[in-house]
Amino acid sequence: MFGIGMPEMLLIMAIALIVIGPKKLPDLAKSLGRAFAEFKRATSELKDTFEIDDELKEVKSTFDHVGKEIKEAMDVKVDNGLEDQNLSADFDKEKNETGNKDSESPLSDG
């Protein structure tokens, strides 16, 4: 634990007992225990938050990738749709031109 062995811990406890006194030492130990527990809880919450952020980034990248694929598919469909419209417009033009020629033919007068 932090590179502190048993002799060092005993020395720190003895100094704390002399400086703080036997009456306030249990209260100080309780406060330190609560502080360490709160610190541990805060660090675990922070760790969970980072894990959630990583998961959200993965989900976001997946959605972005799927969105790009959908856009590409829609672009291809729109391009094909425009070509189909152009072909049908050309067909209508050609039909109208041949229809006009037929109406001008001598057979239709008679």
Backbone hydrogen bonds, N-H to C=O, Kabsch-Sander energy under -0.5 kcal/mol:
donor,donor_aa,acceptor,acceptor_aa,energy
4,I,1,M,-1.9
5,G,3,G,-0.6
9,M,5,G,-1.9
10,L,6,M,-2.4
11,L,7,P,-2.0
12,I,8,E,-2.4
13,M,9,M,-2.6
14,A,10,L,-2.3
15,I,11,L,-2.3
16,A,12,I,-2.4
17,L,13,M,-2.4
18,I,14,A,-2.1
19,V,15,I,-2.9
20,I,16,A,-2.8
21,G,16,A,-0.8
21,G,17,L,-0.9
25,L,21,G,-1.2
28,L,24,K,-2.3
29,A,25,L,-2.5
30,K,26,P,-2.4
31,S,27,D,-2.3
32,L,28,L,-2.6
33,G,29,A,-2.5
34,R,30,K,-2.3
35,A,31,S,-2.4
36,F,32,L,-2.7
37,A,33,G,-2.3
38,E,34,R,-2.7
39,F,35,A,-2.5
40,K,36,F,-2.6
41,R,37,A,-2.4
42,A,38,E,-2.6
43,T,39,F,-2.5
44,S,40,K,-2.2
45,E,41,R,-2.2
46,L,42,A,-2.3
47,K,43,T,-2.4
48,D,44,S,-2.5
49,T,45,E,-2.4
50,F,46,L,-2.3
51,E,47,K,-2.2
52,I,48,D,-2.6
53,D,49,T,-2.6
54,D,50,F,-2.3
55,E,51,E,-2.3
56,L,52,I,-2.8
57,K,53,D,-2.4
58,E,54,D,-2.1
59,V,55,E,-2.4
60,K,56,L,-2.9
61,S,57,K,-2.6
62,T,58,E,-2.1
63,F,59,V,-2.6
64,D,60,K,-2.8
65,H,61,S,-2.4
66,V,62,T,-2.6
67,G,63,F,-2.8
68,K,64,D,-2.4
69,E,65,H,-2.2
70,I,66,V,-2.4
71,K,67,G,-2.5
72,E,68,K,-2.7
73,A,69,E,-2.3
74,M,70,I,-2.7
75,D,71,K,-2.6
76,V,72,E,-2.2
77,K,73,A,-2.2
78,V,74,M,-2.8
79,D,75,D,-2.7
80,N,76,V,-2.5
81,G,77,K,-2.5
82,L,78,V,-2.4
83,E,79,D,-2.1
84,D,80,N,-2.6
85,Q,81,G,-2.2
86,N,82,L,-2.6
87,L,83,E,-2.6
88,S,84,D,-2.5
89,A,85,Q,-2.5
90,D,86,N,-2.7
91,F,87,L,-2.4
92,D,88,S,-2.5
93,K,89,A,-2.5
94,E,90,D,-2.6
95,K,91,F,-2.4
96,N,92,D,-2.6
97,E,93,K,-2.6
98,T,94,E,-2.4
99,G,95,K,-2.2
100,N,96,N,-2.4
101,K,97,E,-1.9
102,D,98,T,-2.0
103,S,99,G,-1.7
104,E,100,N,-1.2
105,S,101,K,-0.5
105,S,102,D,-0.8
108,S,105,S,-1.0
109,D,105,S,-0.6
109,D,106,P,-0.6
110,G,106,P,-0.8
